[in-house]
Amino acid sequence: MNELINYNNGFTDGIGWHWPIAVYLLLAGISGGALIVALAIRYYKNQSENTAVYKSAALVSCSTILLGMVFLVADLTKPLVFWKILIYYNFSSVMSIGVAAISIYIPLTCVLVIYAFDKEIKSWFGFLSPIINLLNKLRGTVEGASFFFGVIICAYTGFLISVLVRFPMLNTSILPALFVVSGISAGTAALCIVAKKGFKEDSHSSDMQILHKIEWPIMFTEIMFLVMLYVSLLVGGAAGKNALAGFHSGAWADVFWFGVVGIGFTLPLFLNFMLGKKVAHSATVFYISAISSIVGVLCLRLFIIYAGQIFSI
């Protein structure tokens, strides 16, 4: 059992974590980020109805965290005994603490799906109405807990890899904050796509305007944390300077500058502010901007995972 929950196994030489972990980190970030943003809008506007953004957040948060768990379990050395982690907890392990949080978070997202589509569920499965009515009495508490655990899930993905002391790019307190902000960025983009494409939400509606407006401060906060990460390595002695090479040399430096900076940051800014107003407000630009934000966050996760492990002490 100790071997099962010791996620440092495999880090004695070479790459211990591969791309499935990066995808898991992306999906968990999208899940928590989408939930945080949608519930924040709901609280801010004091909404009681199930809006398109709320329904989108319920679907996105539940589906992405479940899919993310598939990638996480698939990357384990012994995936078929993953269930043991759900029974035996070691709270000195960040992995085990994260599994405990996810074990609470996943049921909460499932309940949010029930809240979001309660009318549809009642019309299809009338016998479930008493259960749904009972759950509705706890709605405020469930939504508050979901918001809290959404933040925990986003931050946990950063804490998960920041405890690896042999990797200066990973072993920094900046990483959890960076993962929260980038998760919110990707989650906001996912909400925009699902709300518009799946629920035909008008891109000029009040909720969509809020999503569009918060994209830019979120992006600049993400850039700020990346600059902080760079500077912390720059002044971090020989080990930090060695890890700093990950930004400037090798294939993963290309992923950072082309994927994160180029696709994730520059492309959305160019499409929205450098082109004509008519083009910038088109559906094509809307979807390209949202997709590029998600691709940028995926590239960030890949860069952190691979470059962080390659440039170790």
Secondary structure per residue as TSV (DSSP state, phi and psi in degrees):
chain	resnum	aa	ss	phi	psi
A	1	M	-	360.0	-41.1
A	2	N	H	-60.2	-38.5
A	3	E	H	-65.5	-34.8
A	4	L	H	-65.5	-40.9
A	5	I	H	-95.9	1.1
A	6	N	-	-86.2	93.6
A	7	Y	T	-79.4	2.2
A	8	N	T	-82.5	-11.0
A	9	N	T	-57.1	137.4
A	10	G	T	94.7	-2.3
A	11	F	-	-99.8	10.9
A	12	T	S	-74.5	-23.2
A	13	D	S	-157.8	135.3
A	14	G	S	70.8	-153.2
A	15	I	-	-93.2	120.2
A	16	G	S	-92.5	-34.8
A	17	W	S	-111.0	138.4
A	18	H	-	-118.9	-170.3
A	19	W	H	-57.8	-30.4
A	20	P	H	-58.8	-32.9
A	21	I	H	-68.2	-39.7
A	22	A	H	-62.3	-40.5
A	23	V	H	-66.1	-41.8
A	24	Y	H	-59.5	-44.6
A	25	L	H	-62.0	-38.3
A	26	L	H	-64.3	-50.0
A	27	L	H	-65.5	-39.9
A	28	A	H	-64.4	-39.1
A	29	G	H	-64.9	-42.9
A	30	I	H	-61.0	-44.3
A	31	S	H	-59.1	-54.3
A	32	G	H	-66.5	-40.9
A	33	G	H	-64.1	-43.6
A	34	A	H	-62.4	-41.2
A	35	L	H	-66.7	-43.7
A	36	I	H	-59.0	-48.6
A	37	V	H	-66.2	-46.6
A	38	A	H	-64.6	-42.6
A	39	L	H	-71.2	-33.3
A	40	A	H	-63.2	-42.2
A	41	I	H	-63.7	-40.8
A	42	R	H	-62.4	-44.1
A	43	Y	H	-68.6	-42.7
A	44	Y	H	-62.3	-41.6
A	45	K	T	-94.5	1.2
A	46	N	T	53.1	48.7
A	47	Q	-	-82.4	147.3
A	48	S	-	-121.2	-20.0
A	49	E	S	-82.3	162.1
A	50	N	-	-88.7	93.4
A	51	T	-	-76.5	170.4
A	52	A	H	-62.1	-38.6
A	53	V	H	-68.0	-40.2
A	54	Y	H	-63.7	-45.8
A	55	K	H	-62.6	-40.9
A	56	S	H	-62.3	-42.2
A	57	A	H	-63.8	-40.9
A	58	A	H	-60.9	-47.4
A	59	L	H	-66.4	-46.3
A	60	V	H	-63.8	-47.7
A	61	S	H	-64.1	-41.5
A	62	C	H	-71.1	-47.4
A	63	S	H	-68.8	-40.8
A	64	T	H	-71.3	-36.9
A	65	I	H	-70.5	-35.4
A	66	L	H	-67.4	-43.0
A	67	L	H	-65.7	-38.1
A	68	G	H	-61.4	-37.5
A	69	M	H	-64.8	-31.8
A	70	V	H	-61.6	-45.8
A	71	F	H	-66.1	-39.1
A	72	L	H	-64.3	-48.6
A	73	V	H	-65.7	-38.3
A	74	A	H	-63.7	-26.1
A	75	D	T	-86.3	-9.5
A	76	L	S	-70.8	153.1
A	77	T	S	-64.7	-36.7
A	78	K	S	-126.3	73.8
A	79	P	G	-62.6	-28.6
A	80	L	G	-74.1	-12.9
A	81	V	G	-111.1	21.6
A	82	F	G	-59.6	-29.4
A	83	W	G	-58.1	-24.0
A	84	K	G	-65.5	-31.2
A	85	I	G	-65.4	-26.9
A	86	L	G	-77.1	-11.4
A	87	I	T	-110.5	-42.3
A	88	Y	S	-106.0	114.3
A	89	Y	-	-106.1	141.5
A	90	N	-	-124.8	97.7
A	91	F	T	-78.5	8.4
A	92	S	T	-90.2	-4.5
A	93	S	S	-105.6	128.2
A	94	V	H	-62.7	-37.4
A	95	M	H	-58.2	-45.9
A	96	S	H	-66.8	-40.0
A	97	I	H	-62.7	-41.7
A	98	G	H	-64.0	-40.4
A	99	V	H	-62.9	-38.9
A	100	A	H	-62.8	-42.5
A	101	A	H	-65.4	-42.5
A	102	I	H	-64.5	-35.2
A	103	S	H	-63.9	-26.6
A	104	I	H	-87.4	-40.4
A	105	Y	H	-65.1	-43.3
A	106	I	H	-60.7	-48.6
A	107	P	H	-60.3	-35.0
A	108	L	H	-62.9	-41.7
A	109	T	H	-66.8	-32.9
A	110	C	H	-66.1	-38.7
A	111	V	H	-67.2	-36.3
A	112	L	H	-63.1	-35.4
A	113	V	H	-62.1	-40.8
A	114	I	H	-63.8	-42.8
A	115	Y	H	-61.6	-45.5
A	116	A	H	-65.0	-32.3
A	117	F	T	-121.5	35.0
A	118	D	H	-62.0	-39.9
A	119	K	H	-65.2	-43.4
A	120	E	H	-64.7	-41.7
A	121	I	H	-65.7	-41.2
A	122	K	H	-64.2	-36.8
A	123	S	H	-72.6	-30.7
A	124	W	H	-86.6	-39.9
A	125	F	-	-128.4	76.0
A	126	G	G	-57.7	-29.9
A	127	F	G	-66.7	-13.5
A	128	L	G	-88.8	-3.8
A	129	S	H	-55.2	-45.2
A	130	P	H	-59.7	-38.9
A	131	I	H	-67.3	-42.6
A	132	I	H	-65.1	-39.9
A	133	N	H	-63.4	-38.0
A	134	L	H	-65.9	-43.4
A	135	L	H	-63.5	-35.1
A	136	N	H	-62.9	-26.8
A	137	K	T	-67.4	-22.0
A	138	L	T	-103.0	11.8
A	139	R	H	-58.7	-46.5
A	140	G	H	-59.3	-44.0
A	141	T	H	-66.0	-43.4
A	142	V	H	-64.1	-43.8
A	143	E	H	-66.2	-38.8
A	144	G	H	-64.3	-43.4
A	145	A	H	-65.1	-37.3
A	146	S	H	-64.2	-41.3
A	147	F	H	-61.4	-46.6
A	148	F	H	-60.4	-48.6
A	149	F	H	-73.3	-23.6
A	150	G	H	-61.6	-43.2
A	151	V	H	-64.4	-43.0
A	152	I	H	-59.8	-44.3
A	153	I	H	-64.3	-43.2
A	154	C	H	-61.7	-45.8
A	155	A	H	-71.0	-37.4
A	156	Y	H	-58.4	-37.5
A	157	T	H	-61.9	-30.5
A	158	G	H	-78.4	-42.2
A	159	F	H	-62.9	-33.6
A	160	L	H	-54.4	-42.5
A	161	I	H	-101.0	-10.5
A	162	S	H	-77.5	-12.0
A	163	V	T	-84.9	-2.1
A	164	L	-	-81.6	95.8
A	165	V	T	-68.7	-19.9
A	166	R	T	-81.8	-1.3
A	167	F	-	-123.9	97.2
A	168	P	T	-56.9	-35.6
A	169	M	T	-68.6	-27.7
A	170	L	T	-91.8	-36.3
A	171	N	S	-83.5	69.6
A	172	T	S	-145.9	143.7
A	173	S	T	-72.1	-10.5
A	174	I	H	-72.2	-29.1
A	175	L	H	-59.9	-46.7
A	176	P	H	-58.8	-41.7
A	177	A	H	-65.2	-41.3
A	178	L	H	-61.9	-40.1
A	179	F	H	-70.8	-33.3
A	180	V	H	-64.0	-49.5
A	181	V	H	-66.4	-44.5
A	182	S	H	-67.9	-31.9
A	183	G	H	-65.0	-40.8
A	184	I	H	-64.5	-38.6
A	185	S	H	-61.1	-50.3
A	186	A	H	-67.5	-37.5
A	187	G	H	-64.5	-39.6
A	188	T	H	-63.2	-42.7
A	189	A	H	-63.1	-41.9
A	190	A	H	-64.1	-39.4
A	191	L	H	-60.9	-43.9
A	192	C	H	-58.2	-45.5
A	193	I	H	-66.0	-49.5
A	194	V	I	-68.7	-41.2
A	195	A	I	-63.6	-42.0
A	196	K	I	-77.4	-46.1
A	197	K	I	-80.0	-43.2
A	198	G	I	-84.0	-34.7
A	199	F	H	-118.3	11.0
A	200	K	-	54.4	34.6
A	201	E	-	-69.8	135.2
A	202	D	-	-65.1	127.9
A	203	S	T	-64.4	-12.6
A	204	H	T	-104.0	9.0
A	205	S	S	-67.4	165.7
A	206	S	H	-60.2	-46.2
A	207	D	H	-65.4	-41.7
A	208	M	H	-67.8	-34.0
A	209	Q	H	-64.5	-38.4
A	210	I	H	-64.1	-44.8
A	211	L	H	-58.9	-41.9
A	212	H	H	-67.0	-39.6
A	213	K	H	-70.2	-35.7
A	214	I	H	-79.8	-12.7
A	215	E	H	-57.9	-41.5
A	216	W	H	-74.0	-46.6
A	217	P	H	-61.5	-33.7
A	218	I	H	-64.3	-44.0
A	219	M	H	-61.6	-45.1
A	220	F	H	-70.0	-30.1
A	221	T	H	-66.9	-40.2
A	222	E	H	-61.3	-43.6
A	223	I	H	-62.0	-41.0
A	224	M	H	-60.6	-43.0
A	225	F	H	-67.9	-34.4
A	226	L	H	-65.8	-40.0
A	227	V	H	-63.4	-41.2
A	228	M	H	-62.5	-40.5
A	229	L	H	-62.6	-44.0
A	230	Y	H	-61.5	-47.2
A	231	V	H	-66.3	-38.9
A	232	S	H	-62.6	-35.1
A	233	L	H	-73.2	-36.8
A	234	L	H	-61.7	-37.5
A	235	V	T	-101.4	10.9
A	236	G	S	-92.4	22.6
A	237	G	H	80.0	-166.0
A	238	A	H	-62.9	-40.2
A	239	A	H	-64.7	-41.9
A	240	G	H	-65.3	-42.2
A	241	K	H	-66.0	-33.6
A	242	N	H	-64.6	-43.7
A	243	A	H	-68.6	-28.2
A	244	L	H	-62.7	-24.1
A	245	A	G	-61.6	-21.6
A	246	G	G	-62.0	-24.7
A	247	F	G	-80.4	-15.8
A	248	H	T	-122.8	-14.0
A	249	S	S	-139.5	150.4
A	250	G	S	89.5	172.7
A	251	A	H	-64.2	-32.3
A	252	W	H	-75.3	-23.2
A	253	A	H	-65.5	-38.0
A	254	D	H	-63.2	-39.8
A	255	V	I	-61.5	-40.3
A	256	F	I	-66.2	-52.8
A	257	W	I	-73.4	-38.2
A	258	F	I	-82.9	-44.0
A	259	G	I	-80.1	-53.6
A	260	V	I	-75.2	-56.1
A	261	V	I	-74.7	-45.9
A	262	G	I	-71.8	-59.4
A	263	I	I	-78.1	-44.1
A	264	G	I	-72.8	-37.9
A	265	F	I	-108.0	-55.4
A	266	T	I	-68.4	-43.8
A	267	L	H	-61.2	-49.0
A	268	P	H	-61.8	-38.5
A	269	L	H	-64.3	-42.8
A	270	F	H	-63.5	-46.9
A	271	L	H	-64.0	-35.4
A	272	N	H	-91.6	-23.3
A	273	F	H	-123.6	-16.1
A	274	M	T	-102.9	-13.4
A	275	L	S	-99.6	172.5
A	276	G	-	-64.2	157.7
A	277	K	H	-60.3	-39.2
A	278	K	H	-64.5	-43.4
A	279	V	H	-69.1	-42.0
A	280	A	H	-62.1	-29.2
A	281	H	T	-94.4	8.3
A	282	S	S	-77.3	158.5
A	283	A	H	-63.4	-35.9
A	284	T	H	-61.0	-47.8
A	285	V	H	-63.7	-38.4
A	286	F	H	-56.1	-51.5
A	287	Y	H	-71.7	-39.8
A	288	I	H	-62.2	-42.5
A	289	S	H	-62.3	-45.0
A	290	A	H	-65.7	-44.4
A	291	I	H	-65.7	-40.0
A	292	S	H	-64.5	-33.4
A	293	S	H	-64.7	-42.6
A	294	I	H	-67.3	-42.3
A	295	V	H	-61.4	-40.4
A	296	G	H	-61.4	-41.6
A	297	V	H	-68.3	-37.3
A	298	L	H	-62.0	-44.5
A	299	C	H	-62.0	-36.7
A	300	L	H	-63.3	-44.1
A	301	R	H	-63.3	-43.6
A	302	L	H	-62.5	-44.1
A	303	F	H	-61.1	-47.9
A	304	I	H	-61.8	-46.0
A	305	I	H	-64.3	-50.5
A	306	Y	H	-80.1	-51.0
A	307	A	H	-64.0	-36.7
A	308	G	H	-62.1	-36.9
A	309	Q	H	-79.7	-34.7
A	310	I	H	-67.2	-45.2
A	311	F	S	-95.6	77.6
A	312	S	-	-106.4	174.1
A	313	I	-	-75.2	360.0
